[in-house]
Amino acid sequence: MGAQWKAKHRETAANAKGKVMGKLSKEIQIAAKSGADPDMNPRLRLAIVQAKKASMTRETLERAIRKGAGLDGDAVQYHAVSYEGFAPHQVPLIVECLTDNVNRTVAQIRVLFRKGQLGASGSVAWDFNHVGLIEATPEGDADPEMAAIEAGAQDFEEGEEEGSTLFITDTTDLDAVQKALPEHGFTVTSAKIGYTPKNPVSAASLSAEALAEVEAFLEAIDENDDVQNVYVGLTD
């Protein structure tokens, strides 16, 4: 849960898919600003992999790339902004957003943090490691420990999807490791720069009521259209 929090419950499948596609489209557009050729743009290449995994249509994918790269004369104007603070019961978190209106986003984030505590830049980041996060699935009986060592990852742990592995790398090694993993029996499904908590709060230390408050807070954050990623210092 600490690497990247995911909402456990959604209103409807259609609503969830729409939000996922919106976030993926934003990521593709931001990535494409550095070039429309995925072979020369690692961030775009990985965003395309994630979009295809989520069954994004070819038309939507190509439109996002063209818009981000400015090929149709209307380059995207999204801005990356992040916020730090605490959920209820002093659970630390970092929220990453992509927005075309920073004033709107910060106003919405302040409202969402009313049940928590919004901090200044750096107030929480010190308690997280800034790392590369690669989720991959094994082929056959591929050994994650051996793959991590051979590919140059710092560490590995159980991934968010059943049977998958999360490989943790130095930020500068992200692209090299995700390229090397297939040679050691793993198919990369996502890769990004993100955060892991240094001193996570144990969910077992919270009462059922307190944990429900934290989950509700995080779900409200995740539901915001401008929020891309939520990294939380909470462990099972």
N, C-alpha and C positions, 0 to 999 in steps of 0.2 A: 504493500500500500504506500510505502514511503517514496518509492521512485517516481511514480506518477499516479495520482489518485484518479479513479474512474468512478462515475456515478453508478451505483448498483441498481438503481431503479429509474425507469423512464416513463413518461406519460403514455406515449404510444410508440410503436415501432416506426411508423412513418415520420413522426416528429423527431425521433432520435436520428434516423437516417438523414433527414434534412439538415440537422445541426452538424452531423459528421461531415456531410458533403460541403457545407458552407465553410467549415474550418479547413478542410483539405484544399478547397479552392483558394482560400486566402494564402495558405502555405505555398501552394504552387505559384501563385502570382508574385509573392515576395521572392521566392527562389528564382523565378524567371527573370527578375530584374538584373541578375548577374549573367544572363545569357539563356537563350532558348534551346540550346543544344545540351541534352542531358549527359552526353558523353564527356562534355567539357565542364559540366556543372554538377558536382556531387550532390549538393542540396536538392537541386531539381530532380535528379535521378531518383533519389530516395523518396521524394514527395510523390513522384509518379508511381513508384512501387506501392506506396500506401494507398494511393487513389485507386489503382487497379484492384488491389486487395479488397477495397470497399465497394467494388463494382461501379465506379464512376464511369459514365459513358464516354466514348472516345470524343464525341462532339464537345462535351463539357470540359474534358481535360484539355483539348487543343485550344478551346476558347480562353481558358484560364492562363495557359502558357502565352498565348498571343497578347492577351491583355497585360500580363505582368511584364513581358518583354517590350511592350509599346509598339508591337508590329502593326497595330491598326491605328496608331496615332493617339491612343488614350492610355498611356502608361499608368499603372496602379499607383495610388497615393496612400497606401496603408503604412502605418507607423507601428513599430514594435515598442511596447512599453511593458514594464513589469511593476508589480506591487508586492510588498512584504508585510507580514503581520501575523496575527494569531487568531485562530478559530477559538470558539469557546473552550474553556479549561486549558488555556495556554498551549494549544497545539500549534506549532509554527507552520507557516506555509508561504510559498512563493507563487504568485499568479502571473502568468505571461499572457499578454493580449496582443492582438493585431487589430488596429482600428483606423478608420478614415476620419475620426473626430475624437481627438484626445480629450477635449473638455467634456464631451458626452460620457466617455468611458470612465474618466476619473470620478465624475459625479455618481455614476451607477455603482462603481466599486465602493465609494464611501458609504452609500446606502446599504450595500450588501454586507459591509463590515460592521454595521451597527451592533450586531450581536457578538462581534469579536473585537479585535483591536488592530487598526491599520497603523503600520509603523513607517518610519522614514526609511529611505534607501540605505541598505547596509545593516538595518536593525535586526534582521533575521538571517540574511545571506551568509553571515559568518558561521552559522550553525549547519550549513549544507556544504557538500562537496560539489564543485562545478565539474561535470564529467560528460563523457560520451555514453549514450545508452543505446544498445543494439539488441533488439529482440529477434530471436531466430528459432527455427524449428529443426530438430534433428532428422537426418535421413538414416533409417535403420537403427543401429545401436551406437551411433556416434557419441563419443564421450565428451561432455561439456568441459570437464576440467582439462583434458588434453587439448581440446580445441582452443580454450582460453589461453593456455600456455603457448601453443604453437602460433596462434594468430596475433599474440601480443596484447591481449586484454589484461586489465589489472585484476579483475575479479568476475565472478558470475553468480547468479542466483536464479531461483525459479521465476519464470516469466509470468505475465498477466494471463496469458492463455494457457489452458491445460496442455502440458507436454512441451511447452516452449521454455527457452532459457534467455535470461537477460544478461548480456555481457556488458561489463562496465569498463570504460577505457579512459585514458587521458583525452582531453578535448582535442589535442593535436593528432591523436592516433585514430580518431573515429573512422575516417574514410579508409585508411589502410587496413584496419581490423575488419571492417564490414566487407571489404574486397577479399580478404584472406579466409574468412570463415567457410565459404563454400568448398574450399580445398580440403576442409577438415570435417565435412559431412553436415554442415548446417546451412539452411536456406534463410537468408535475412528477410524479415518481414517489416521491420521499421528500424530507423536509426536517426538519432538526433542528439544535440547538445542539451543537457538538462541538469538535474540536481538529485542527489541522494542525501538524506539527513544524517548528520553525525551522531546526534543524541535523540532519537525518536521517542515520543511518548508511547508507552505500551497501552494498547487498547484494553488489555486485561486489568490495568490499574484504574480504569474508569468504570463507573456504575453503568448499568444498561441505559438509564435515563441520560447520563452525561454523554455517552457514546452516541445516542440517538440525536442529541443536540449538535454534536460535531458533524455527524453525517448529514443532517439537514442543512447545516451551514455550508458545507462543502458542495452539496448538490445544488444549492442556490447559486453559488459561485460558478460552478461548471455549466449551468444552464444559460449564463449570459452569452449572447451571440459574439461578443468581442473576445471572450476568453478562449485561448488556445490550449494552454497546459496549466495544470495545477499540481504542484509538488508539495507534499505534506510530510511533516515529521511525525508520522504515526505508524506504528507497527502492530501486527497481530499478536 
